[in-house]
Amino acid sequence: MNNSALIYKKLAQHGVKHVFGYSGGAIMPLMDQFHPNNNKDIDLIINSHEQNCGHAATGYAKSSGKTGIVLVTSGPGITNCITPLLDAKNDSTPLIVISANVGLKHIGTNAFQEAPATLITKPVTKWSHFVTDKDDINYIFEKAFHIANDGKKGSVHIDIPKCVLNSINKNNNNKKNSNHHNKYLTNYKKNPWRNKNNYIASRSFDEIANIINNSEKPILYVGQGANSSHLNVRKLSKKFNIPVTTTLHGMGIFDETDEYSLQMCGMHGHAAANYALQESDCIIALGSRFDDRTTGEISKYAPKCKNFIHFNIEESEINKVVKTENYVIGDLKKTLPILINKLENISASKTLWLKMDVNNIKKMAWINTIQKWKQKFPFDYNETSGLKTQEVLIELNKQITNNMEKYFITTGVGNHQMMSCQFIDWRYPRRFISSGSLGVMGAGLPYAIGVQIANQKKTVINIDGDSSFLMTLSDLKTVKEHNLPLKILILNNGTQDMVRVWEDLFFEKRITATENTQGPQFSKLVESFGIKGIKTNKNNLKNNMKYFLDYKGPILMECITERDYCFPLVPPGAGLDEMILNKKNISKIDSKANAPS
């Protein structure tokens, strides 16, 4: 079988229904497999740029749990995918990018559109492989899907010379491939926690349960790794009176309208969440990794915590940032029910009288303290005569809150992203699709394209800032081409606002590189793509929001908003409890001491 036909067959065997790509000379043999005359099973979506292909496939994967697939050509085709490859790796998203390269005889000659692709992508992927043996395709693709989806998920890159794509694969019986794959799996399964229990624990679950039971101020710190275990997270919290805060990717795992929710923690997180982490004596990290945006200055993090308990599927994350003797390495779907069972056994062993012991009384006092923090320090903003981003998001939240399960929301990166975290009540996991660790501006629109294709019966809203949207708006072509009913909400304040705030606070108000003085009128520009555009001000916000949400087909609503700070803000070098709560606290900042390194 021709290797290009074999690759198509392998994709179909793995249940692939959609592929995102951009063509070019070297990749044409594989692209030809997707011609309507050949292709019956897989839809090919052509984006306007290779980076958009990667982000669309990542949005597809983040929202569906399936593997995102990208096809690109050699040279600039693959170099344009570096950002989405790293974004997917950092955000633990299964993504496979297949690139072509020049023929083997031309490698190293600086041929037209040649690039040392795998040398470039190796540091930004879980696995990067250059194919030289035309008979290895079966094995390579089995390994690629396995690595992308096993354990902590991530990105994989396969680079295939054009001559290999055109070659006939003579290994029809797959014996060689089977031997390769079996050897790989045997070595892989030697990983110590892949035993019959599918986890390894530093101490027994009974001991861990006792630590939690004996704590007075416990808190659950929940990240992306708990998305598939959200029902057990909710059970753990409610049954044993433990408040919950989340990372950006963990929002919605716990219903944020619940009294035990502290919403997102960290740099722009809820003040109550940050204060609680600093006061807690037992932090239970579930599928989270103590990244810097959630901890603040690590030397000042959680000074009163006597016991960190860390559940994570990735062994390398344990003791990477926070040191602890209490950890469990494994999938939360298997380990969290064991912990809950052990805690239930402790509760069942007590009499009704003993259940009201000192620790439980102190736990309820802890809950009461947290409720007071939530009431005293809500997410807030200063209302003015102009339209604020926060007002737009509050109105959006009002109109979708009773039907939140219907919606997916994507964002770019900046103040609009953080304010979306703050002012929308997240109630279901995997509903907020945004770039976390890498912080990719411009990802919002291509993410939304991928999310909509993966979730065709849902409503997808892209909340974007003008600076982020300018980076990838060419993919409006893809929206119209496939008539995707995306709802694009542009919060236009003519600036790269988050960075402008840092210029204002930490660089003595020297506004150097954040002004969009010649930005377009997005509501008019979008009409040139054949997409409906409307413009909104403070007076018609409510009516226009309803029109926007009810509109059939793709629509963009542009809101001209005022510039603003995003509070709370934990400055560089500060602890979580040293956050700036509002403009009154700005005078306390030493701009030189807190200048970003």
N, C-alpha and C positions, 0 to 999 in steps of 0.2 A: 504494500500500500504506500502511496505517496505520503511523505511525512506531514505535509500540510493537511491532507485529508485525515490522517491519523490524529493530529492535534485536535481537529474539529470533533472527531469521534470521542476523544478522551474528555473534552469539555462537556459534551452531551451526556456521557456516561456518569459524570459527576453532577448531573442535574442542573447545569448552567442553562439559563433561559435568556439572559441578556449579557451582551458584551459591549463595552465602550471603546471606541477606537478612532484613530486618525491615520489615513493611509500614506504611503510613500513607496519609493522604488523597491526597497529590499523586502518589505512586508507584503507586497502584492500577491505572491503565491498563496499565502495564508488568508489574506482578505478575500481572495477569489472564492474561497470555500463558502463565504457568506452571501454569495450572489443568490437571488431568489430561485434560480434554476437548480442550484445545488442544495440550498439551505432550507430545511423544513422545521427545525427545532429551536434555533437560537436567533433572537433579534439582535441586530447590530445597530447601535446608536452612535452616530458620528457627531462628536462635539466640535467646537470651533477652535480648539487648541488642545495639545496633549496634556497640559496640566489640568484642564477642565475634565478630560477623560478620566484622569486619575482620581480627582475629587468626586466626580459623579459616581464612579465605582465604589469609592469609599463611603459616600452617603448611602448608596445602595446596600452595602455590607453592614454599616452601623445600624441601619433601621430594620434590616431583615434577618441578620445573623448569618446570611449566606456569604459566599466568597465573591468579592468583586473581581471582575476580569477586565483587563485592559490590553489592547493590541496597538502597538506603535511601531514606526519604522526606525531605521538606524540613525546615528548621529544626533541631530537636534531633537528627533522624535523621542529618544530615550532620555536625553539630558533634560528635556522639559518635564519629565516625570519624577525627577529627584525629589521635589517638594512633596507630592502626594505619597511617594514611597516612604519618606521619613515621617510624614504626618500619620499614615496608617500604622507604621511600626510603633511610634510613640503612643498612639491612642489605642493600641491593641486591637487592630481591625484586620480581618483576613482579606488580603489583597494579593492578586497575582498579576504582575505586569509581564507581558510577553513582547519582547522586542526582536526585530530582525537586525542582522548585521551584514556587512559586505561578505562576499564569499571567502572561504578559508585561504585561498591563494592570495587574496588581497589584504589579509590582516597584517597590520604593521607597516603598510606602505603609504599611509596617509591618503587612502583612497577617498573618493567622493562620499561624503556622509558616513565616514568611518568614525567610530568612537570606542575608546577602551571601556565599554559599557559596564562590565561586571566589576572592573577595578574601581569605578566611580560608585556603583550602587552597593558594593559589599558592606560599607560601614553604615548604610541607612536601611538595611533589610535584615530579616531573620536568616535568609539564605539567598545567595545570588550565584547563578551557575551559567557558564558559557558552554554550549553544546558543541562538541567536536565529533562525536560518534553518531552517525546517522541512524544507528540501530538502538539507541538508548532512549528514544522518546517516551515509550511506555513507562519505564522506570522513573524517568525525570519528572513526568507529570504526576505520577502517583506520589512521589516524594514531595513535590511542590504543594499539592493540596493537603498532605499530611502536616507539613511544617507550618503552613499558613494558619491551620485551624487547631493545632494541638497546643495544650497548655495555655500560656499567654499568647494570644493570637497576634498575627502581625503580617508584614509584607514580604513577598517573595518575588524575585526577578529571574526570568529565564531569557537568555540572549541566544538567538539561533541564527547562524549564518544562512544567507539566501540559498547557497548550494545545498545545505542540509534540508531546508524546507522543500526543495525540489527533488530530493533524493527518494528513491524507493526503499522502504524499510523492509528488509528481508527477514527480520526476526519475528515471523508470524506466530511461532509457538510460544514466544515470550519467555523461554527458559532462562536466557541470560538476564533479562529484566527481572524475572521473578527471583533469581538468585541474588541479584543486586539488592532488590527491595527487602527480601527476607533478612539479609545480612544487616542492612540498615536498621530495620525494626528490632532485631536482636540486640544490637549495640544500644539502640535508643532505650529499650526497656530495662537496661541495666541501671538507669536512673534510680536512685535509692527509694524515692517515695512511690514508685510505680509497682508497689507490691499488691498483694491480694486485697488490701483495704483501700488502695488508691489514695493514700495520704501518709504523711509522716508527721508525728507530733513530738515536740520537745519534752512534753510531759503529758500525763494522762488527761483525758477529757474530764474525769472526776475532779482532778486538781484544778483545772482551768475553770470548771463550773463553780468550785468552792471559792476561788479568787473573786469571781464576779459576784457571787452571792454575799460574800463578806465585805464587798466594797460599799462605800457610803455615797459616792458621787460618780457612778459609772456613766459613760456616754458611748454610743455607737458612732463610729466614724466610718461612713459607708461610701465605697467607690464603685467604679464601673464593673468590677469583677462580681458584684452582687446583683447585677441586672436580672439574671435568670433565677435568682433566689429571693425575689422581692417579697413574696408571700411569707417566707420564713423569717425575713428581716422584720416584717411587721408583727409577726407572732412573737418573736423574741422581745421586741420593744414593749408591746402592749401587755404581754403576760407577766413580764418581770420588771415593769416600770423603769425602762431605760430610755432616756431621750435620744434622738437621732439627729446627727448632722451629716451632710453629704458633700462629696466633691462635685465639680461641675458635671462630670459624666454620670454621677450617681443620682442626680435630681430626678424625682418621681419614683424612685425605688420605695421611698416612704412618702405617703400622702402628705403634702405640705400644708393641707388644711387641718391636719390632726394636731391636737394640743401638745403631743410629744415631739412634734417636728421643730427643729431649729433651722431648717432650710440649709443653704450652702454656707460653708465656712471659708475662711481664708482672706486673701487680700481685699476682696470686695464682698466678703460674706456677711452674714447676719451678725450683729454685735453680740447677741445672746449666745450664738454658737461659739464665737471666739472667746468670750468670757468663760463659757462652760468648759472648753478645752483647757484653758489655763487653770481652772479650779478643780478639774476632775482628778480623782485618785485612781481611776481605772479607765483607760481608753481602749476600746475593743475595735480594732481596725478590721473591717470586712471588705476584702477585694479592693483595698486602697493602698497607696504606697508612700504616704507622707511626703508628697512633692512640695517644693518650696512655696508654691502659691497657696497652699493650705496650712503651712506651718509657720510662716513668717521666719524671722531669724531663728535658726534651729537651736542655738545655744540658749534661747529664751523660751523655748517651746515647752508647754505643759510642765511647769516647775514643780507642781504638787502631785504629779502622777506617780503612784507607787508601783503600778503594774500596767505595762503596755501588753496587750494581747493581740497578736498579728495573725490573721488568716489570709493567705494569699496562694494562688496557684503557681506563682513563679518563685522558685527557690532563691534566685539572685536578689529579689526584693527584700528578703528577710535580713534584718540587721544592716541594711544598706544605709539607711538614714537614722532611724531610731533603734537603739540597742534594746533587745529584750530576750529573756529566757523563756518566754511563753509564746510559742508560735505553732501553727499548724499549716503544713504545705499540702495543698490539694484543692480540688474543686469544691466550692461552697455548696453546690447541690448535694454533695455527699457528706461534707463535714458539718455543716450548720445544723441539720436535723439531729446529729449525734449530740451536739452541744445542748440543744433545746431539750432533748430527752434527759440528759444528765441534770439539767436545772429543774426539770419537772420532778425528777426523782427526789431531789433535795426538798422541794416544796411538799411533796406527798408524804415525806417522812416526818413532817412536823405536825403537831396538834394545832387546832385552830388558835389556841392561845399563843403558842410559840411563833406562829406566823406573824404576829404583831411584835416581833422582837425588836431590839434596839436598831439593828441595821435597816430593817424595813421602815421603821419610823424615820430614820435619817434619810433614807431614799426618798420618802415623800416630802421631807423638808427640802431636799435637793430639787425635786420637781417644782415645788412652790417657788423656790429662788429663781429657777429658770423662767417660770411664767412671769415673774415680776420683771426680769430682764427683757423678755419679749414685749411686754407692754410699755416699758420705759424707753426702749431703743428700737422702734420699728424702722423698716426701710422708709425713708422720707425724702422730701425735696422741697425747695422754696418755690412756691407758685408765683408767677409773674403775669404780666399782660400778654406775653407771647406764649407760644405753644412749646411745651417741654416734652422731651422724649419720654419721660416717666408718665406723663398724662396720656400719651398715645398708647403706651403699653398697659396702663391701668384700664383704659377703655377696651382694648383688645381682650384683656383678661375677663372683664365683665361679660363680654358678648360670647365668649367661648367656654366659660368655666363650667356650665351645666352639661357640656358635651365634650369634655376634654379628650375622651378616648378617641374621638374622631380625628384629632389633629396631630400632625407632626410639625415641628418648628425648627428651621435651620437659621443660623446667623453667620455673619462675618465675624471679625474680631475687632474689639474696641469697646467704647462705653456702651454702645447699643447692645452688645453681647452681654456685658455684666448687668446692665439694667434689665435685660430680659430675664436673667437668672433671678433678679430680685423681685420684680413686679408682676410676674406670672406665677400662678400657683400650679406647681408641677405635681401631677397626681398619678402618673403612670410611667414606668421605666421606658427608656429608649425613645422618648418623645422629643427630647431636646438634642439636636444633632449639630455639633459645633466642634471646631478645632481647639483642642485643649493644650497639650504640652507644647506643640510647635507654634500654636497661635497664628494660623495662616489667614491673613486678610484675603478676601476674595473667594474664600471657599463656600460661602453661603449659597450662591446661585447654583453652581454645579452640584453641591451637596443636595440641594432641593430637587434638581433634575433626577438624580439617582434615587432619592427617597420616593419621589412620585412614581417612578417606573417600578420600583419594588413594592409599592403600596398603592395600587391604582384605585382602590375604593376609599382611600383616606384623603383628607384635605391637607395640603402641604403649604405652609407659610414660610417665606424667606424674609426674616427681619434683617435689614442691612443698613449700614451707614454709607454715606456718599463715597467716602474714601475706599472702603472695601468693595463696594459695588462697581466702582470704576475699573477695578482690576480685571474683572471677568465678565463684564456685561455683554461681551460678544456672544456669549452662550444664550442670549435671548433668541438667537437664530435657532438653537436646538429646541427651545421651549415652543416656538411657533411651528417648527418643522414637524414636531410630534403632537402638536396641539395639547400640550400638557396644561392642565388647569391650575397652574401655580398662582399663588397670591404673593406678590412681592411688595413688601412694605419698606419704603425708603425713608429713613430718618436723616434728612438733609440739613446739616448746619454749617456746610461749607468749610469743614476742617477735619483733620485727623485728630479727633477730639481727645482721646485718651492720652496720646503723646503730647498734645498741646497742653493738657493739664500738667504733665510732668515738666514741660518747659516752664510753665508758670510757677510751679511749686519748687522745683529743684534746680532750675537754671536761671534764677533771678529774672523771670518773665521775659527772657530772650526768645521770642517766637521766631524760629529760624526755618523750619521745614515742614510745617503742618497746615498751611493755608491752601484751600482749593479756590483760588480767585477766579478761575475760569471754568468752573464745573457746569455741566449742562442742566437744562430743565428735564429731569428724567421722565416726567409725565408726558412730555412731548416727544422726547427721543424714542421712547418705547413704542410710540405709534408708528415710527418708521419701520419697525419689525412686524407690524400688523397686530400689535397687542394693545389692549385697552389701557389708557392711562388717565388717572385723575389726580387732582391736586387738592390738598386738604389744609385748612387752617383751624384755629381754635374753635370758631363758631360752628363749623359744619362737621366737626370731628365725629360726633356720635352717629349722625345720619350717613356720612361717608363710610364709616367703618362697617355699618350694616350692609351698605351697598357692595362694598369691597368683599365681604365674607359671603354674600349671597350670589355674587356674580358667577355666571356659568362660563368657564373658559379662563384663559390666562389674563391677569390684570395686575397692574402696578399702581400703587397709591403712594404719592410723594407727599411727605409732611415736612414743611419748612419749620425746623425746630430751633430753639435757642441753645447756645452752648452752655454746658454746665459741668460741674464736678460730679464724679460718681463716688458717693460715700455709702458706707464706711470705706476707708482706705488705710491699709497697713503700709506705712512707708518703708523704704529699703532700710534694713538693719534693725527694724523694730520687732517687738514681740506682738502676738495677736491682741493682747490687751492694751497695746499702745497705739491702737488705730485712731485715725482722725475721723470723728463722728459727723462733723458738719463744718461749715465755714468758720464758725467761732473758734475751732481748734487749729485753724491753719497757722495762726500766729505763733503756735508752739513749735513749729517745725524749724529746725536748723537746716537750711537748704544745703549748706556745705557738708554737714555731718551726714545727712541723709542722701547725698547725691548718689545716683546709681553707679555701681562699679563698672 
